[in-house]
Amino acid sequence: QVQLQQWGAGLLKPSETLSLTCAVHGGSFSGFYWTWIRQSPGKGLEWIGEKHHNGNSNFNPSLMSRLTISVETSKKQCSLRLTSVTAADTGVYFCARGHSTSGFDSWGQGTLVTVSS
Amino acid sequence: DIVMTQSPLSLPVTPGEPASISCRSSLSLLHVNGHTYLDWYLQKPGQSPQLLIYLSSKRASGVPDRFSGSGSGTDFTLRISRVEAEDVGVYYCMQALQIPYSFGQGTKLEIK
């Protein structure tokens, strides 16, 4: 049974950089897209972007200029960096495991990130 | 971007009764490879979303067979044959055909 455990800073000031990491336990890292999704009261669920263990990646165009998603296969970890955050980036951030034809079948526990001065 | 629209937004159901949720996309979700890229997720209170249905009608591993997905093109339906108390939460459809993937607004199922 694969489990995703995520962590990172939960309180940021405007203009700072959001940084989260997701570790995969009990399952394969290869062959999947490692994905970040966020949830906010105003915008619901929003897909942020994904990276395959082979390096292929896809990003939400609305966030692309501020976004980095990286994978470290040896550690079975995926990381998210979002620069120049504003209050609009406040929300719960989830990592998830995805496959091109079978949905996001495992999710992290979520990390609440609040951006406030 | 593809817009996903769900209805109803609120769904009170008596245990043991059936329930259905509709999802409409602004563009056909049929890929040239023959797959239809529509998934359904349930977010139970206080939890992360969990996958119920992928490719419009395929049940994810461990999902009870009272859940079924149907539809094609732009119109999709999630059906629960007999609602149980553990089915409460918010149901989301999501399109995975085109970047950026996008979710519906969510349908909150509650027990009467």
Interface residues (C-beta under 8 A of the other chain):
Chain A: G44 L45 E46 W47 N58 F59 N60 P61 S62 F94 T101 S102 G103 F104 D105 W107 G108 Q109 G110
Chain B: H35 D39 Y41 S48 P49 Q50 L51 I53 Y54 L55 K58 A60 S61 Y92 M94 A96 I99 P100 Y101 S102 F103 Q105 G106
